[in-house]
Every structure is written in structure tokens, then in C-alpha cells.
Amino acid sequence: MDYLQKKIINHGTVINDHVLKVDTFLNHGIDPVLMKEIGKEFASRYQHEKVTKILTLESSGIAPSLMTALALDCELVFARKRKSLTMVDSLLTSSVHSYTKNQTNDISVSKDLFNSKDKILIIDDFLANGQAALGLIDLVQQAGAEVAGIGIVIEKSFQPGRKLLEEKGFRIDALARISSLSNGKVQFLQEEPIIGQK
């Protein structure tokens, strides 16, 4: 996704060797044209997987997830970080540690939103240490549903999240894979082309 990479280069800010700020287009301010393209890309990768629902985490994952749900013609559910007054019974709950915020939150989804026949695509804005993805996977598994895969907008490939999830047997699709944020510069992982593709 060249458009996404250009956005990261031109509008992202490297805070340090581990933190990339993208709040002008992804997780505070939102570029709707970019979100539409992200949705189309995830949908093209999962169009044959019979996805019934998309699961994400509030709030940064909602925009790309909504566009993907529209493109796949399926439902979207987001896990809440704070329980509302209407969410008191029949909850699926997991704990997630945030590296950037250095805090642990319980995340919750109503049991009524999932069933054991669901095939769920998990989408999130970042993959670093994999803790948010593991929390979302836990919710899916508690519901007895199946994880179709994990779609990530930006992966920090120098952190252990992908390895952790792949070792557990999950499919990961990241649209931008960053190999380094050293010296204030974003370096993308140069992936080998798939055989048969130019």
C-alpha cells in the first residue's frame, strides 16, 4: 500500500526508536480516503474467507474496521475498554497491556454479538508486542468462534508481536511493515514478492 507508506513518511512523527505518532490520519484525525483504501485492501485479502464479523478495539481500530466491514458486507463489533451502564451482564472479558500507555485495561464484548458459527477477522491500527491482538483473540475463543486472521494497518516488525501470533498459528496481514524507527527515520521492511506477482 504505497498510499499508506507515503502517509506515514509525510505525516507520521517518530517519537523514539519504538513509537510512531500517526494521529493526523489514523488514530486521532482520520483520513477517510485512506481508510476507504485500507478497507478495500483488507477485503481483497479476505474475500474468500467467509468472514461474518470484524472485531476491533476502541477507538483507533474502528475507522479501518468499518471500511473493511462495508467492503466485505459484514458486521463490525468493537471491544470496549470501559464498561458502559448498559454492559453489565453476559460479557466476554480479557485483559490487554498497552505498551505506549504503559497500562493494562480490561476489554469487553457482549456475548450476544458473537456465536460459535462466526468467522471473525480481527483488525487493529498497530501491531507491536501483540497484546491487543491476543486479547481480541481471547474474546473470539471465549465465544467459541473462529479467527479468520488478523489485519494490521501498521506493523512494527522489529517488535515481537508477529512472531508471537504466528507461533500460535494465526494469519497476519499487515499493510505497512516497519523494520526500524532508528535515528528518527521510518524504514519499511522490504518483503519478497509473491511468486507469480510482479
C-alpha positions in Angstrom: 0.0 0.0 0.0 2.0 2.9 -1.3 -0.6 5.4 -0.3 -0.3 4.3 3.4 3.5 4.3 3.3 3.6 7.8 1.8 1.2 9.0 4.6 3.5 7.5 7.2 6.6 9.2 5.7 5.0 12.6 5.1 2.7 12.9 8.1 3.9 10.4 10.7 6.3 11.6 13.5 8.9 9.3 15.0 8.9 9.9 18.8 11.7 7.5 19.6 13.1 4.1 18.4 9.8 2.4 19.4 7.0 4.9 19.0 5.5 6.3 15.8 2.9 9.1 16.0 0.2 8.9 13.3 -2.6 10.9 14.9 -3.1 13.2 11.9 -4.5 10.5 9.7 -5.2 7.2 11.6 -5.8 7.3 15.4 -7.0 10.8 16.2 -7.5 12.7 13.0 -8.8 10.3 10.3 -8.1 10.4 6.5 -11.4 8.9 5.1 -9.8 8.3 1.6 -7.0 6.4 3.2 -9.5 4.4 5.4 -11.5 3.5 2.3 -8.4 2.2 0.6 -7.4 0.2 3.7 -10.9 -1.3 3.8 -10.7 -2.3 0.1 -7.2 -3.9 0.7 -8.2 -5.9 3.7 -11.4 -7.0 1.9 -9.5 -8.2 -1.1 -7.2 -10.3 1.1 -10.1 -11.9 2.9 -12.8 -12.0 0.2 -12.8 -15.8 0.1 -12.6 -16.5 3.8 -16.4 -16.2 4.5 -15.8 -13.6 7.3 -19.1 -13.0 9.2 -17.9 -10.3 11.6 -15.0 -7.9 12.2 -13.7 -7.3 15.7 -11.5 -4.4 16.7 -10.6 -2.4 19.8 -11.9 1.1 20.5 -11.1 3.5 19.3 -8.3 3.6 16.9 -9.3 0.4 15.1 -12.8 1.5 14.4 -12.3 3.5 11.2 -10.3 0.9 9.2 -12.6 -1.8 10.5 -15.7 0.0 9.4 -14.4 0.5 5.9 -13.4 -3.2 5.8 -16.9 -4.3 7.1 -18.5 -2.2 4.3 -16.3 -3.8 1.7 -16.9 -7.3 3.0 -20.6 -6.7 3.6 -20.3 -8.0 7.2 -20.9 -6.8 10.7 -18.5 -4.8 12.9 -18.1 -5.2 16.7 -15.6 -3.2 18.7 -14.4 -4.3 22.2 -14.9 -1.6 24.8 -12.1 -0.5 27.1 -14.6 0.8 29.6 -17.9 -0.8 30.6 -20.9 1.3 30.0 -24.0 1.3 32.2 -25.8 -0.9 29.6 -23.0 -3.5 29.6 -23.4 -5.3 32.9 -24.3 -8.9 32.1 -23.2 -11.6 29.7 -19.8 -10.1 28.9 -16.8 -11.7 27.3 -13.8 -10.0 29.0 -10.0 -10.1 28.5 -7.0 -8.1 29.8 -4.7 -6.1 27.5 -1.5 -4.3 28.3 -0.7 -1.2 26.2 3.0 -0.6 25.6 2.5 3.1 24.6 0.2 3.9 27.5 2.0 1.6 29.9 -1.3 0.4 31.4 -3.5 -2.7 31.5 -7.1 -2.5 30.6 -10.0 -5.0 30.6 -11.7 -5.1 27.3 -15.3 -6.4 26.9 -17.8 -7.5 24.3 -21.3 -8.6 24.8 -21.8 -12.3 24.4 -24.9 -11.6 22.4 -22.8 -10.2 19.5 -21.0 -13.5 18.7 -21.9 -17.1 18.1 -20.0 -20.3 17.6 -20.6 -20.2 13.8 -18.9 -16.8 13.4 -15.7 -16.5 11.4 -14.1 -13.3 12.7 -11.5 -11.0 11.2 -9.6 -9.0 13.8 -8.3 -5.6 12.7 -6.2 -3.1 14.6 -4.2 0.0 13.9 -0.8 -1.2 15.2 0.9 -4.5 15.9 3.9 -4.2 18.2 4.1 -6.7 21.1 0.8 -8.4 20.1 -1.0 -7.9 23.4 -4.1 -6.2 21.9 -4.4 -8.9 19.3 -4.1 -11.6 21.9 -6.8 -10.0 24.0 -9.1 -9.9 21.0 -8.3 -13.5 20.0 -9.2 -14.5 23.6 -12.6 -12.9 23.2 -13.3 -14.7 20.0 -12.2 -18.0 21.5 -14.4 -17.5 24.6 -17.3 -17.2 22.2 -16.4 -20.5 20.5 -15.9 -18.7 17.2 -13.1 -18.9 14.7 -10.4 -16.3 13.9 -10.1 -15.8 10.2 -7.0 -13.7 10.5 -5.5 -10.5 11.9 -5.4 -7.4 9.8 -3.0 -4.7 10.9 -2.6 -1.3 9.4 0.9 -0.6 10.7 3.2 -3.4 12.0 6.4 -2.6 13.9 8.3 -5.6 12.6 11.2 -5.1 15.0 9.0 -5.9 17.9 7.8 -9.4 18.8 4.1 -9.3 18.0 4.1 -11.0 14.6 6.3 -13.8 15.8 4.2 -14.4 18.9 1.0 -14.6 16.9 2.4 -16.7 14.0 3.8 -19.2 16.5 0.2 -19.6 17.8 -0.9 -20.4 14.2 -2.6 -17.1 13.3 -2.6 -15.5 9.9 -1.3 -11.9 9.9 -1.8 -9.3 7.2 -0.1 -6.0 7.7 -0.4 -3.2 5.2 2.7 -1.4 6.2 5.6 -3.2 7.9 8.2 -1.0 9.6 11.7 -2.5 10.1 13.1 0.4 12.1 12.4 3.8 13.6 16.1 4.4 14.5 17.6 7.9 14.1 14.1 9.5 13.7 13.6 7.8 10.3 10.9 5.3 9.2 12.4 2.3 7.4 10.0 -0.2 5.8 10.6 -3.9 5.6 11.3 -4.9 2.0 9.2 -8.0 1.5 10.0 -10.6 -1.2 7.4 -10.5 -4.0 4.9 -13.5 -4.1 5.8 -15.9 -6.9 3.7 -15.0 -9.9 3.3 -11.4 -9.0 5.3 -8.5 -10.5 
